[in-house]
Amino acid sequence: MTNIVPPISVLKAYDLHDPSVEVSTISNGLINHTWKLNQGNHAWILQKINTSVFQQPEWIQENIEQLGRYIQSINPQYQFVMPLSASDGTTLVEQDGNFYRLFTYIPNSQTITVVENTQQAKEAAFQFGNFTRQFANFDCSQLHTTIKSFHDLSFRYEQFQQSLRHGVQERVIQAEKWIALLASFSFIEQTYRSILTDPEFKVRVMHHDTKISNILFDQNHHGLCVIDLDTVMPGYFFSDLGDMFRTYLSPVNEEEKDLSLIQVRIDMYKAIVEGYAQGMGDVLTEKERQSFFDAGAIMIYMQALRFMTDFLNGDQYYQIQYPTHNFERAKNQITLLQQYLSKKNEFHNC
């Protein structure tokens, strides 16, 4: 893989173009390109924003700056990761149509890419819940929607329906069994629509990307803070909670082709529920608490629809490594959803 380096002009904008500054690539990001900069005892994180995904990068910065000012006014002890200003006072540096921002590296911090135990799951769930709770009184209508229809299940279901009519028909025939399974779960989309029309479900400041690598941990695996705030925008509780269920419950991820390895772990579910409920505290409504299970069903179903839709449309969105990659991902998520739904009664006892 080519080692991409940040432009000298960007480093100059932050007064970090000195030869003593060491630049290394951080490889675990899937969207933005990220580097770590070291100079003596100081370190920073530099990111290039992926404008194919985030077409209005200035909206990201406006959101983060608004939230940063708010949290500073109500809880200055809360560790909120703010971008640093360049020498001209801006927090977003443009170079040849690309956009960059710089953060202070938090010392003695680490990220993990795979949930290894229930304590990590509970700690991450607490951090994401606590993040939303900090903004319980913030008017989230002030925030930009950085990715339109990102977690809109009705929109994703309609895309799926369109792919059945206008997609690659050979693939529609190939996936017929799995398409029928997806259609049989359409009641989940009805649950989603009922949430949107019920005032007991609040529009909140949500992270929208709650994979475990978006939590910084200390060396003792205690959570420090939430990072990667590009997708922070108005949303509903199911986005963050449901995506934790989707990505933490099974010991294998969406890339696993051996469907027999997919399993839903009750202890992991319990840890996520406990951590998230503690993090959100009393800002959760009773209706939201009663709908924790639905959150997982919505997010797993949504991802299964997205993978199948992309496969039927000829793999236009997700990167693939082989011709049936998105089909295998869809089967993975459908299997995860089947197992998840089968454990509903056990989950209600958690």
N, C-alpha and C positions, 0 to 999 in steps of 0.2 A: 504494500500500500504506500502511495506517495506521501511523504512527510510534508504537509502543508504548513507554511510558516506565516505569521501575521505580517502585513505590510509594515515597512519601516516607518511610513508616514503615520500609521496608527500608533505605533509605539512612541513616536515623537509627540503626538497629540497629548499623550499622558506623561511626557517627560521620562520615558522609560526606554530610550533608544541607546543608552550607554552600553558599551561592550561588556560591562560587568553584569548585565542582566541576562540570566540564563532562561531560555525558552524551551519548554517541553510540552508535548501534546498529551492531553487527557483523552483517552480513547473510549470511555464508556457512554458518551452522549450519542443519542440516535438522531437528534434533530439539529442542534447547533454545534458548530465546531468550537472546541474549547482548548485553551492553553493555560498552563501554569507558568508564571513568571517569578523568578527568584533573584534577589539582589541582597547579598549578605543575610541579615536576619529578617528581611522583609519578603513577603510573597503576595502575589495577586493572582486572580483568575480573570483571563480575558476571553470573551466569547464573541463569535461572529454569528449574528442572527440569521437563521434560514428564512429568507424572504419568499421562498416558494410556499412555505407553510404559513408564515406570518407576513402577510402582504402589507401590513401597516405597522412596521416596527416602532414607530413613534407612539402608537397607541399602547404598546407594551410599557414603554417608559413612562407615559403619562399615568397609567394605572399604578405602576410600582411607586412612582413618586407621590401620588395622592395617598396611597395606603401607608407609605412610609411617614409622611407628615402626620397622618391621623394617629398612627400607633405611637409616634413620638410625643404627641399631645396627651394621650391617655395612659400609656404604659411604656415609658422610656426604657424600662428594664427588659422588655421583650426583645429578643434577638431577631430583628428583621433585616434581611440582607438587602442593602441599598447599593445601587451602582455609584461609583465614584465619579467626580467631575473631572473632565479633561482640563487642560490649561486655559481653554477659552470659556470654561464654566458650564459647558454642556455635558450631559451624561450619555449621549449617543453620538458616536463619531462615524461619519459617512466617508467612504473611500471607494470610488468607482462603482457606485450603486450598492455597495455592501455596507452593513451597519455593524458596529462593534460597541461593546461596553465592558467596563472593568469593575471588578469587585475585590475587596480585601479578602485574602485567604484567611480562613479561620484556623488558627494554630491548633494542633493536636486533634484535628477532626478527621473523620473518615466517612466514606460511603460504602454501602454493601449492595450487591446486585441481586442476591438471592436471599430470601427469607429462610434462615436456618433453624429458628426455634420460635416458640410462642412469645417469649419475652421481647424479641425484636419486633414481632407483629404487633404486640400490645403497645410498645413504645412508639412505633410509627403511627399507629391509629390515634394514640393520644396526641401526638404532635400535630397531625392534620386536623383533628377535632378542635384542639386548642387554637390553632391558627384561625379557623372560622369563627370561634367564639370571640377572639380579640376584636372582630369587626361586627359584632352583633348589632351595634347601634350606628354603624356606618351606612350612609345612603348609597347602596351599591348601584343605583341607577346612574350614578356619576361615572361608573366604569365603562370602558369600551368592551365590546365583545370581540376578542382578538381572533377567534376562529368561529365563523358563523355556523350555526346548527351543529356544533361539535358533538354534543350529547343529546341531540334531539332524536328520540327513538322513532317517532312518527315519520320524520324525514328519512331516516335510515330504512324504515320498513317500505316506504314508497320507492326509494332507490332500488331496493330488492325487487319489488314488483315490476319496476321498469326493466330491470335486467332480465327478468323472465321473458318479457315480451320482445325486447330489442337486443339482448345479449347474443353471444355466440351459441347458436342453437345446438351444435354438437356437444357443447359443455352442459347445456341445460339437460340434455338427455343423459349425459354421463353422470350428472349429479342428482338425478331424479329422486332417488330414495332420500337423500339428505335434504333436498329442497322441501319434500313433503314433511319431514320432521320440523324444519324451520317454520313452515306454515302452520303446523299444529300448535306451535307456541305463540301464536298471534295474540292470545289472551294477555300476554305480558305487555303488549303495546297498548291494550285497553287499560291496564293498570296504570301505565305511564300517563295516559291522557287524563285519567281520573285524578292523579296527583297534581297535574298542572291546573286543574280547575277547583281544587280544594284549598281554601284559604288557610287551613291548618298546616299546609306545607309551604314553608317560607322561602322566598328568593333570598339567597345569602351570598356572601363573598366565598366562593369555592375555588379550590386549587385546580381541579379537573385532571390531574395527572399524578396519582398517588402511588406510583411504583416506589418500592423501598429505597431506590437510589436517590430519591428526591428528599431524603432526610439526612442531615448531617448527624453523625453519632460521635461521641467522645471515645477515648480508648477503652472505657469500661462499658461501651455499648449503651450508654444513656443518650437519649435524643437531645440534640442541641437546638436545632431549628429546621424549618422548612426551606428548601431551596428551589430553584428553577420556577420562577413565578410568571413565566410567559403566558401560561394558560389561565391565570387567575382572572376571573370575570364573574358576573352574576350567574347563579345556578342554584341547583337543589341538592339537598344532602345526599341523594342517591348517587351522584356523580363520584364523590370522593369515597364514600363508604363502599359503594358497589364495586368500584374498581379495585379496592383493596381485597374484597372477597374474590374477585376474578383473578387477581395476580398472586395472592398469598395462599389460597386454600389448597391448591394442588402442589405436590412436590416437583412437578414438571411444568414447563411453560407452554405457550401456544405453539412452539416450534416442534413439539414432540409428535412423532408419527405413530408410535406404538400406543394405541389408545388404551391398552390394558394398564398402562402406567399412570393414567389419570385417575386421581382420587381426591375426594373432598374430606379434609381433616376436621373433625368436630372440635378438637382442642384449639385449632388455629382460628376457627370461626368464633369460638368463645373469647379468645384473646383479643381479636379485632373488635368485637362488640364491647367488651369491657373497656378497652383503651379509648375507643371513640366516644362512648358514653361519658367517660370521665373527662375527656378533653372538651367535649361540647358542653357538659354540665347542664345547667337549667335553661339554656337557650333552646334546647330541643323541645318541640311540642310532644305531647303524648301520642298524637297520631304518627309523628315521625318515628318515635321509638317503636311503635307497634308495626312499623313498615320496614324495619331493618332488613328482613328477609327479601322483601320486594326489591330493595336496592341492588342486591346481588343478581337477582334474576334479570332485572332491566339491563345492567351493564354487561353481563355475560351474553345475553341474547343480542344486544346491540353489536358486540364485537363479532359474534358468529355471522350476523347479517352482513356486516361490512366485509368480512373476508369472502363470503360466498358471492356477494354482489361484485366484488372486484374480480373474482375468478370468472364469473359469467360474462363480465364486460371485457375480458381479455387482458386482465392484470394491468390496469391503468394507474393505480394509485400506490399500492404497496410494492416494495422491491421484492423480487423473487430470485431464488437460486436454482429452481428447476420448474418445468412447465406446470406441474400440479401443486405448486407450493401453497398458493392461497386456498386451494381445495382442501389440502391436508390441514391447514390452519383452521378452516371452517369446521371440518369434522372434529378436530380437537375441541373447539369451543362448544360445539353442539353436544359432544360427549360430556364435557364439564357441566353444561347446563342440565343435562339429563340427570347426572349424579347429584347435582345441587338440589334440584326440585324433589328428588326422591328422599332427601333427608330433611324435608320441611318440618316434620313433626319432631325430629330430634333437635333441630335448631331452636324450635320454640321453647324447648326445655332448658336452653342455655341461659 
